[in-house]
Amino acid sequence: MQAIEYRSTRDISLNGLLSLYKANGWSAADKPDLLRKALLNSETLISAWDVETLVGLGNAISDGHLVVYYPHLLVLPEYHGRGIGSEIMQRLKQHYSGFHQHMLVAEAAAVEFYERTGFVRAGKTVPMWIYSGDDH
């Protein structure tokens, strides 16, 4: 089995992105140009590769000093359970170590995963949004 390679490159094809997002049922795939622009404008973008196949991706947006938000973490379903998502999250958290606040919104099914990577529920806060997708 080939080892997964992690990259900070922004040289990711639109087809690779769409395959990853569609495989996970994310509605952002319905807006391909905006998705690519959003990811390329992220402060940090970590991708996981099996040779030349994009198998995972995580990004961060930040004020650069105190707060970082992790909006996307995806792994191709056939690669789940191999530690790829954990490694991407570890690399993102390492990049922002020392920041006052690391934030994300977790789907109910992903809460345990994020707890294993060091996140805790945010007290009595309630996530709120204006969202144009229908996949959550």
DOGUVO-15233 format. One record per atom (N, C-alpha, C): x negated, y negated, z; residue number from 0; residue in one letter. Coordinates in nm, 4 decimals. Layout:
# DOGUVO-15233
{{X,Y,Z},NUM,"A"};
...
***
This chain:
# DOGUVO-15233
{{-0.0838,0.1184,0.0000},0,"M"};
{{0.0000,0.0000,0.0000},0,"M"};
{{-0.0880,-0.1242,0.0000},0,"M"};
{{-0.0608,-0.2157,-0.0900},1,"Q"};
{{-0.1333,-0.3417,-0.1026},1,"Q"};
{{-0.1002,-0.4317,0.0163},1,"Q"};
{{-0.2014,-0.4980,0.0697},2,"A"};
{{-0.1794,-0.5913,0.1797},2,"A"};
{{-0.1073,-0.7160,0.1281},2,"A"};
{{-0.0196,-0.7703,0.2104},3,"I"};
{{0.0502,-0.8936,0.1768},3,"I"};
{{-0.0485,-1.0091,0.1904},3,"I"};
{{-0.0470,-1.0989,0.0929},4,"E"};
{{-0.1326,-1.2167,0.0946},4,"E"};
{{-0.0464,-1.3383,0.1260},4,"E"};
{{-0.0945,-1.4212,0.2164},5,"Y"};
{{-0.0225,-1.5426,0.2552},5,"Y"};
{{-0.0931,-1.6626,0.1935},5,"Y"};
{{-0.0147,-1.7522,0.1357},6,"R"};
{{-0.0709,-1.8668,0.0653},6,"R"};
{{-0.0003,-1.9954,0.1083},6,"R"};
{{-0.0724,-2.1053,0.0968},7,"S"};
{{-0.0150,-2.2382,0.1186},7,"S"};
{{0.0078,-2.3085,-0.0137},7,"S"};
{{0.0013,-2.2372,-0.1219},8,"T"};
{{0.0149,-2.2947,-0.2547},8,"T"};
{{0.1562,-2.3459,-0.2799},8,"T"};
{{0.1655,-2.4417,-0.3671},9,"R"};
{{0.2957,-2.4899,-0.4125},9,"R"};
{{0.3192,-2.4457,-0.5563},9,"R"};
{{0.2294,-2.3619,-0.6048},10,"D"};
{{0.2391,-2.3082,-0.7401},10,"D"};
{{0.3257,-2.1812,-0.7358},10,"D"};
{{0.4558,-2.2034,-0.7248},11,"I"};
{{0.5519,-2.0943,-0.7162},11,"I"};
{{0.6530,-2.1136,-0.8285},11,"I"};
{{0.6713,-2.0115,-0.9088},12,"S"};
{{0.7629,-2.0250,-1.0224},12,"S"};
{{0.9072,-2.0370,-0.9746},12,"S"};
{{0.9860,-2.1055,-1.0527},13,"L"};
{{1.1283,-2.1183,-1.0224},13,"L"};
{{1.1935,-1.9809,-1.0217},13,"L"};
{{1.1548,-1.8930,-1.1132},14,"N"};
{{1.2120,-1.7577,-1.1166},14,"N"};
{{1.1833,-1.6821,-0.9884},14,"N"};
{{1.0618,-1.6952,-0.9360},15,"G"};
{{1.0279,-1.6295,-0.8100},15,"G"};
{{1.1122,-1.6818,-0.6955},15,"G"};
{{1.1281,-1.8131,-0.6901},16,"L"};
{{1.2116,-1.8726,-0.5851},16,"L"};
{{1.3552,-1.8242,-0.5958},16,"L"};
{{1.4101,-1.8287,-0.7165},17,"L"};
{{1.5498,-1.7886,-0.7347},17,"L"};
{{1.5710,-1.6418,-0.7009},17,"L"};
{{1.4760,-1.5570,-0.7359},18,"S"};
{{1.4879,-1.4146,-0.7012},18,"S"};
{{1.4944,-1.3965,-0.5503},18,"S"};
{{1.4077,-1.4671,-0.4785},19,"L"};
{{1.4038,-1.4572,-0.3329},19,"L"};
{{1.5331,-1.5088,-0.2702},19,"L"};
{{1.5793,-1.6246,-0.3130},20,"Y"};
{{1.6987,-1.6848,-0.2546},20,"Y"};
{{1.8254,-1.6071,-0.2904},20,"Y"};
{{1.8350,-1.5617,-0.4140},21,"K"};
{{1.9523,-1.4832,-0.4544},21,"K"};
{{1.9564,-1.3495,-0.3819},21,"K"};
{{1.8409,-1.2860,-0.3650},22,"A"};
{{1.8361,-1.1563,-0.2961},22,"A"};
{{1.8855,-1.1687,-0.1524},22,"A"};
{{1.8710,-1.2876,-0.0945},23,"N"};
{{1.9156,-1.3111,0.0430},23,"N"};
{{2.0528,-1.3771,0.0501},23,"N"};
{{2.1153,-1.4000,-0.0655},24,"G"};
{{2.2490,-1.4573,-0.0682},24,"G"};
{{2.2560,-1.6023,-0.0260},24,"G"};
{{2.1492,-1.6774,-0.0450},25,"W"};
{{2.1470,-1.8176,-0.0044},25,"W"};
{{2.2003,-1.9049,-0.1164},25,"W"};
{{2.2925,-1.9929,-0.0837},26,"S"};
{{2.3570,-2.0784,-0.1835},26,"S"};
{{2.2628,-2.1827,-0.2427},26,"S"};
{{2.1499,-2.2078,-0.1819},27,"A"};
{{2.0540,-2.3021,-0.2392},27,"A"};
{{2.0099,-2.2576,-0.3784},27,"A"};
{{2.0206,-2.1290,-0.4073},28,"A"};
{{1.9858,-2.0774,-0.5401},28,"A"};
{{2.0783,-2.1341,-0.6471},28,"A"};
{{2.1954,-2.1846,-0.6068},29,"D"};
{{2.2890,-2.2432,-0.7020},29,"D"};
{{2.2466,-2.3833,-0.7472},29,"D"};
{{2.1448,-2.4368,-0.6824},30,"K"};
{{2.0926,-2.5703,-0.7158},30,"K"};
{{1.9424,-2.5576,-0.7395},30,"K"};
{{1.9025,-2.4841,-0.8441},31,"P"};
{{1.7612,-2.4482,-0.8602},31,"P"};
{{1.6649,-2.5664,-0.8675},31,"P"};
{{1.6990,-2.6694,-0.9397},32,"D"};
{{1.6069,-2.7826,-0.9504},32,"D"};
{{1.5901,-2.8539,-0.8174},32,"D"};
{{1.6992,-2.8712,-0.7455},33,"L"};
{{1.6912,-2.9363,-0.6147},33,"L"};
{{1.6183,-2.8487,-0.5141},33,"L"};
{{1.6409,-2.7183,-0.5206},34,"L"};
{{1.5718,-2.6259,-0.4308},34,"L"};
{{1.4206,-2.6368,-0.4502},34,"L"};
{{1.3777,-2.6300,-0.5741},35,"R"};
{{1.2327,-2.6365,-0.6016},35,"R"};
{{1.1753,-2.7703,-0.5555},35,"R"};
{{1.2436,-2.8797,-0.5855},36,"K"};
{{1.1961,-3.0114,-0.5422},36,"K"};
{{1.1893,-3.0197,-0.3897},36,"K"};
{{1.2915,-2.9674,-0.3229},37,"A"};
{{1.2948,-2.9709,-0.1760},37,"A"};
{{1.1766,-2.8947,-0.1168},37,"A"};
{{1.1532,-2.7752,-0.1695},38,"L"};
{{1.0434,-2.6949,-0.1164},38,"L"};
{{0.9085,-2.7607,-0.1450},38,"L"};
{{0.8920,-2.8141,-0.2639},39,"L"};
{{0.7652,-2.8774,-0.2984},39,"L"};
{{0.7412,-3.0045,-0.2179},39,"L"};
{{0.8479,-3.0666,-0.1682},40,"N"};
{{0.8339,-3.1865,-0.0862},40,"N"};
{{0.8286,-3.1569,0.0630},40,"N"};
{{0.8357,-3.0300,0.0997},41,"S"};
{{0.8200,-2.9936,0.2401},41,"S"};
{{0.6802,-3.0318,0.2857},41,"S"};
{{0.6668,-3.0648,0.4127},42,"E"};
{{0.5338,-3.0963,0.4628},42,"E"};
{{0.4438,-2.9727,0.4576},42,"E"};
{{0.5001,-2.8573,0.4925},43,"T"};
{{0.4238,-2.7329,0.4917},43,"T"};
{{0.5072,-2.6249,0.4254},43,"T"};
{{0.4420,-2.5449,0.3434},44,"L"};
{{0.5073,-2.4360,0.2719},44,"L"};
{{0.4134,-2.3160,0.2750},44,"L"};
{{0.4600,-2.2068,0.3341},45,"I"};
{{0.3824,-2.0830,0.3418},45,"I"};
{{0.4581,-1.9773,0.2620},45,"I"};
{{0.3875,-1.9087,0.1742},46,"S"};
{{0.4506,-1.8029,0.0950},46,"S"};
{{0.3761,-1.6723,0.1160},46,"S"};
{{0.4484,-1.5620,0.0958},47,"A"};
{{0.3923,-1.4282,0.1100},47,"A"};
{{0.4034,-1.3575,-0.0241},47,"A"};
{{0.2973,-1.2890,-0.0632},48,"W"};
{{0.2880,-1.2293,-0.1961},48,"W"};
{{0.2448,-1.0840,-0.1888},48,"W"};
{{0.3101,-1.0026,-0.2671},49,"D"};
{{0.2670,-0.8655,-0.2913},49,"D"};
{{0.2117,-0.8676,-0.4328},49,"D"};
{{0.0819,-0.8783,-0.4446},50,"V"};
{{0.0111,-0.9044,-0.5690},50,"V"};
{{0.0644,-1.0375,-0.6245},50,"V"};
{{0.1435,-1.0373,-0.7305},51,"E"};
{{0.1964,-1.1625,-0.7854},51,"E"};
{{0.3475,-1.1768,-0.7659},51,"E"};
{{0.4068,-1.0947,-0.6805},52,"T"};
{{0.5496,-1.1033,-0.6520},52,"T"};
{{0.5715,-1.1812,-0.5234},52,"T"};
{{0.6504,-1.2878,-0.5313},53,"L"};
{{0.6865,-1.3650,-0.4132},53,"L"};
{{0.7802,-1.2803,-0.3279},53,"L"};
{{0.7385,-1.2475,-0.2057},54,"V"};
{{0.8203,-1.1625,-0.1194},54,"V"};
{{0.8692,-1.2344,0.0053},54,"V"};
{{0.8165,-1.3545,0.0319},55,"G"};
{{0.8610,-1.4281,0.1488},55,"G"};
{{0.8188,-1.5733,0.1414},55,"G"};
{{0.8883,-1.6559,0.2196},56,"L"};
{{0.8609,-1.7990,0.2162},56,"L"};
{{0.9175,-1.8649,0.3411},56,"L"};
{{0.8453,-1.9610,0.3928},57,"G"};
{{0.8932,-2.0438,0.5023},57,"G"};
{{0.8429,-2.1852,0.4827},57,"G"};
{{0.9217,-2.2827,0.5263},58,"N"};
{{0.8784,-2.4211,0.5118},58,"N"};
{{0.9058,-2.5000,0.6384},58,"N"};
{{0.8443,-2.6184,0.6437},59,"A"};
{{0.8617,-2.7070,0.7583},59,"A"};
{{0.8707,-2.8501,0.7091},59,"A"};
{{0.9546,-2.9274,0.7771},60,"I"};
{{0.9589,-3.0716,0.7578},60,"I"};
{{0.9349,-3.1339,0.8954},60,"I"};
{{0.8652,-3.2464,0.8966},61,"S"};
{{0.8206,-3.2993,1.0248},61,"S"};
{{0.7999,-3.4496,1.0192},61,"S"};
{{0.8011,-3.5116,1.1375},62,"D"};
{{0.7633,-3.6522,1.1464},62,"D"};
{{0.6111,-3.6657,1.1536},62,"D"};
{{0.5431,-3.5526,1.1593},63,"G"};
{{0.3973,-3.5518,1.1588},63,"G"};
{{0.3316,-3.5681,1.2940},63,"G"};
{{0.4106,-3.5848,1.4003},64,"H"};
{{0.3518,-3.6094,1.5313},64,"H"};
{{0.4197,-3.5362,1.6461},64,"H"};
{{0.5534,-3.5432,1.6522},65,"L"};
{{0.6248,-3.4884,1.7668},65,"L"};
{{0.7200,-3.3737,1.7327},65,"L"};
{{0.7893,-3.3844,1.6202},66,"V"};
{{0.8989,-3.2931,1.5912},66,"V"};
{{0.8757,-3.2239,1.4579},66,"V"};
{{0.9021,-3.0937,1.4569},67,"V"};
{{0.8981,-3.0153,1.3335},67,"V"};
{{1.0258,-2.9333,1.3257},67,"V"};
{{1.0793,-2.9233,1.2066},68,"Y"};
{{1.2004,-2.8458,1.1808},68,"Y"};
{{1.1686,-2.7428,1.0741},68,"Y"};
{{1.2107,-2.6195,1.0984},69,"Y"};
{{1.1877,-2.5096,1.0050},69,"Y"};
{{1.3206,-2.4748,0.9371},69,"Y"};
{{1.3470,-2.5274,0.8170},70,"P"};
{{1.4764,-2.5039,0.7536},70,"P"};
{{1.4910,-2.3686,0.6847},70,"P"};
{{1.3842,-2.3157,0.6262},71,"H"};
{{1.3968,-2.1932,0.5477},71,"H"};
{{1.2931,-2.0901,0.5893},71,"H"};
{{1.3380,-1.9680,0.6086},72,"L"};
{{1.2502,-1.8521,0.6261},72,"L"};
{{1.3227,-1.7355,0.5610},72,"L"};
{{1.2664,-1.6855,0.4519},73,"L"};
{{1.3290,-1.5766,0.3774},73,"L"};
{{1.2248,-1.4717,0.3420},73,"L"};
{{1.2680,-1.3471,0.3438},74,"V"};
{{1.1859,-1.2345,0.2996},74,"V"};
{{1.2756,-1.1466,0.2130},74,"V"};
{{1.2218,-1.0983,0.1022},75,"L"};
{{1.3008,-1.0065,0.0191},75,"L"};
{{1.3521,-0.8924,0.1051},75,"L"};
{{1.4797,-0.8565,0.0927},76,"P"};
{{1.5367,-0.7519,0.1781},76,"P"};
{{1.4572,-0.6214,0.1783},76,"P"};
{{1.4020,-0.5821,0.0648},77,"E"};
{{1.3265,-0.4564,0.0619},77,"E"};
{{1.1932,-0.4655,0.1360},77,"E"};
{{1.1549,-0.5865,0.1808},78,"Y"};
{{1.0323,-0.6060,0.2574},78,"Y"};
{{1.0603,-0.6358,0.4049},78,"Y"};
{{1.1879,-0.6367,0.4429},79,"H"};
{{1.2213,-0.6601,0.5842},79,"H"};
{{1.1583,-0.5520,0.6713},79,"H"};
{{1.1262,-0.5893,0.7943},80,"G"};
{{1.0730,-0.4934,0.8899},80,"G"};
{{0.9237,-0.4695,0.8772},80,"G"};
{{0.8551,-0.5456,0.7944},81,"R"};
{{0.7105,-0.5280,0.7750},81,"R"};
{{0.6280,-0.6372,0.8436},81,"R"};
{{0.6945,-0.7242,0.9190},82,"G"};
{{0.6234,-0.8302,0.9901},82,"G"};
{{0.5941,-0.9537,0.9070},82,"G"};
{{0.6485,-0.9611,0.7863},83,"I"};
{{0.6198,-1.0743,0.6976},83,"I"};
{{0.6808,-1.2032,0.7518},83,"I"};
{{0.8069,-1.1991,0.7904},84,"G"};
{{0.8712,-1.3173,0.8466},84,"G"};
{{0.8017,-1.3640,0.9738},84,"G"};
{{0.7636,-1.2702,1.0586},85,"S"};
{{0.6927,-1.3053,1.1822},85,"S"};
{{0.5594,-1.3721,1.1520},85,"S"};
{{0.4881,-1.3195,1.0531},86,"E"};
{{0.3579,-1.3785,1.0168},86,"E"};
{{0.3748,-1.5189,0.9591},86,"E"};
{{0.4744,-1.5378,0.8741},87,"I"};
{{0.4992,-1.6712,0.8193},87,"I"};
{{0.5314,-1.7684,0.9327},87,"I"};
{{0.6204,-1.7269,1.0243},88,"M"};
{{0.6582,-1.8148,1.1348},88,"M"};
{{0.5382,-1.8433,1.2245},88,"M"};
{{0.4552,-1.7432,1.2492},89,"Q"};
{{0.3351,-1.7637,1.3309},89,"Q"};
{{0.2434,-1.8674,1.2668},89,"Q"};
{{0.2256,-1.8585,1.1363},90,"R"};
{{0.1400,-1.9537,1.0653},90,"R"};
{{0.1989,-2.0952,1.0695},90,"R"};
{{0.3299,-2.1060,1.0543},91,"L"};
{{0.3934,-2.2372,1.0635},91,"L"};
{{0.3768,-2.2953,1.2044},91,"L"};
{{0.4054,-2.2148,1.3052},92,"K"};
{{0.3929,-2.2627,1.4432},92,"K"};
{{0.2487,-2.3011,1.4756},92,"K"};
{{0.1540,-2.2253,1.4254},93,"Q"};
{{0.0120,-2.2564,1.4473},93,"Q"};
{{-0.0222,-2.3934,1.3887},93,"Q"};
{{0.0290,-2.4201,1.2704},94,"H"};
{{0.0034,-2.5481,1.2041},94,"H"};
{{0.0547,-2.6650,1.2884},94,"H"};
{{0.1638,-2.6433,1.3621},95,"Y"};
{{0.2259,-2.7496,1.4416},95,"Y"};
{{0.2054,-2.7291,1.5923},95,"Y"};
{{0.1047,-2.6520,1.6298},96,"S"};
{{0.0811,-2.6306,1.7726},96,"S"};
{{0.0550,-2.7655,1.8392},96,"S"};
{{0.1072,-2.7826,1.9571},97,"G"};
{{0.0919,-2.9084,2.0286},97,"G"};
{{0.2047,-3.0075,2.0040},97,"G"};
{{0.2915,-2.9796,1.9074},98,"F"};
{{0.4047,-3.0685,1.8843},98,"F"};
{{0.5036,-3.0559,2.0000},98,"F"};
{{0.5710,-3.1634,2.0303},99,"H"};
{{0.6653,-3.1692,2.1419},99,"H"};
{{0.7881,-3.0812,2.1187},99,"H"};
{{0.8363,-3.0722,1.9941},100,"Q"};
{{0.9609,-2.9992,1.9684},100,"Q"};
{{0.9536,-2.9263,1.8345},100,"Q"};
{{0.9800,-2.7959,1.8401},101,"H"};
{{0.9941,-2.7123,1.7211},101,"H"};
{{1.1411,-2.6727,1.7140},101,"H"};
{{1.2056,-2.6973,1.6004},102,"M"};
{{1.3496,-2.6724,1.5899},102,"M"};
{{1.3826,-2.5873,1.4684},102,"M"};
{{1.4914,-2.5118,1.4820},103,"L"};
{{1.5502,-2.4399,1.3695},103,"L"};
{{1.6934,-2.4063,1.4037},103,"L"};
{{1.7691,-2.3700,1.3027},104,"V"};
{{1.9056,-2.3216,1.3207},104,"V"};
{{1.9044,-2.1761,1.2781},104,"V"};
{{1.9441,-2.0873,1.3679},105,"A"};
{{1.9400,-1.9437,1.3402},105,"A"};
{{2.0803,-1.8877,1.3197},105,"A"};
{{2.0950,-1.8073,1.2167},106,"E"};
{{2.2164,-1.7277,1.2004},106,"E"};
{{2.2250,-1.6329,1.3206},106,"E"};
{{2.3435,-1.5954,1.3608},107,"A"};
{{2.3611,-1.5081,1.4770},107,"A"};
{{2.2775,-1.3804,1.4648},107,"A"};
{{2.2728,-1.3232,1.3450},108,"A"};
{{2.1986,-1.1985,1.3247},108,"A"};
{{2.0478,-1.2186,1.3358},108,"A"};
{{2.0004,-1.3426,1.3279},109,"A"};
{{1.8569,-1.3697,1.3315},109,"A"};
{{1.8085,-1.4198,1.4675},109,"A"};
{{1.8991,-1.4392,1.5629},110,"V"};
{{1.8612,-1.4952,1.6927},110,"V"};
{{1.7538,-1.4097,1.7593},110,"V"};
{{1.7705,-1.2789,1.7632},111,"E"};
{{1.6714,-1.1917,1.8282},111,"E"};
{{1.5349,-1.2022,1.7605},111,"E"};
{{1.5336,-1.2101,1.6280},112,"F"};
{{1.4070,-1.2260,1.5565},112,"F"};
{{1.3360,-1.3521,1.6040},112,"F"};
{{1.4071,-1.4632,1.6069},113,"Y"};
{{1.3439,-1.5889,1.6471},113,"Y"};
{{1.3038,-1.5873,1.7939},113,"Y"};
{{1.3802,-1.5213,1.8768},114,"E"};
{{1.3397,-1.5087,2.0172},114,"E"};
{{1.2082,-1.4322,2.0276},114,"E"};
{{1.1889,-1.3311,1.9445},115,"R"};
{{1.0623,-1.2561,1.9454},115,"R"};
{{0.9451,-1.3417,1.8989},115,"R"};
{{0.9725,-1.4472,1.8230},116,"T"};
{{0.8648,-1.5354,1.7773},116,"T"};
{{0.8446,-1.6547,1.8710},116,"T"};
{{0.9150,-1.6561,1.9855},117,"G"};
{{0.8906,-1.7574,2.0872},117,"G"};
{{0.9977,-1.8633,2.1036},117,"G"};
{{1.0998,-1.8621,2.0198},118,"F"};
{{1.2066,-1.9616,2.0317},118,"F"};
{{1.3057,-1.9202,2.1394},118,"F"};
{{1.3688,-2.0190,2.2003},119,"V"};
{{1.4748,-1.9958,2.2974},119,"V"};
{{1.5955,-2.0808,2.2566},119,"V"};
{{1.7121,-2.0397,2.3042},120,"R"};
{{1.8315,-2.1198,2.2775},120,"R"};
{{1.8128,-2.2586,2.3363},120,"R"};
{{1.8656,-2.3573,2.2676},121,"A"};
{{1.8414,-2.4971,2.3035},121,"A"};
{{1.9411,-2.5465,2.4072},121,"A"};
{{1.9331,-2.4900,2.5266},122,"G"};
{{2.0179,-2.5351,2.6361},122,"G"};
{{2.1644,-2.5334,2.5994},122,"G"};
{{2.2300,-2.6446,2.6201},123,"K"};
{{2.3730,-2.6552,2.5906},123,"K"};
{{2.3980,-2.7290,2.4599},123,"K"};
{{2.2948,-2.7423,2.3777},124,"T"};
{{2.3115,-2.8127,2.2511},124,"T"};
{{2.3944,-2.7291,2.1546},124,"T"};
{{2.4551,-2.7960,2.0604},125,"V"};
{{2.5366,-2.7308,1.9583},125,"V"};
{{2.4851,-2.7759,1.8222},125,"V"};
{{2.4474,-2.6831,1.7354},126,"P"};
{{2.4041,-2.7260,1.6021},126,"P"};
{{2.5228,-2.7853,1.5268},126,"P"};
{{2.4973,-2.8933,1.4552},127,"M"};
{{2.6021,-2.9599,1.3785},127,"M"};
{{2.5464,-2.9934,1.2422},127,"M"};
{{2.6343,-2.9973,1.1415},128,"W"};
{{2.5880,-3.0301,1.0075},128,"W"};
{{2.7010,-3.0709,0.9168},128,"W"};
{{2.6632,-3.1279,0.8063},129,"I"};
{{2.7489,-3.1457,0.6896},129,"I"};
{{2.6840,-3.0578,0.5856},129,"I"};
{{2.7557,-2.9589,0.5372},130,"Y"};
{{2.6945,-2.8546,0.4569},130,"Y"};
{{2.7819,-2.8260,0.3351},130,"Y"};
{{2.7224,-2.8225,0.2177},131,"S"};
{{2.8005,-2.8012,0.0956},131,"S"};
{{2.7993,-2.6570,0.0485},131,"S"};
{{2.7290,-2.5682,0.1187},132,"G"};
{{2.7270,-2.4267,0.0801},132,"G"};
{{2.8406,-2.3515,0.1428},132,"G"};
{{2.8492,-2.2243,0.1088},133,"D"};
{{2.9546,-2.1393,0.1675},133,"D"};
{{2.8981,-2.0065,0.2175},133,"D"};
{{2.7667,-2.0013,0.2400},134,"D"};
{{2.7026,-1.8760,0.2783},134,"D"};
{{2.6740,-1.8666,0.4270},134,"D"};
{{2.7222,-1.9586,0.5080},135,"H"};
{{2.6976,-1.9518,0.6521},135,"H"};
{{2.8264,-1.9675,0.7275},135,"H"};
***
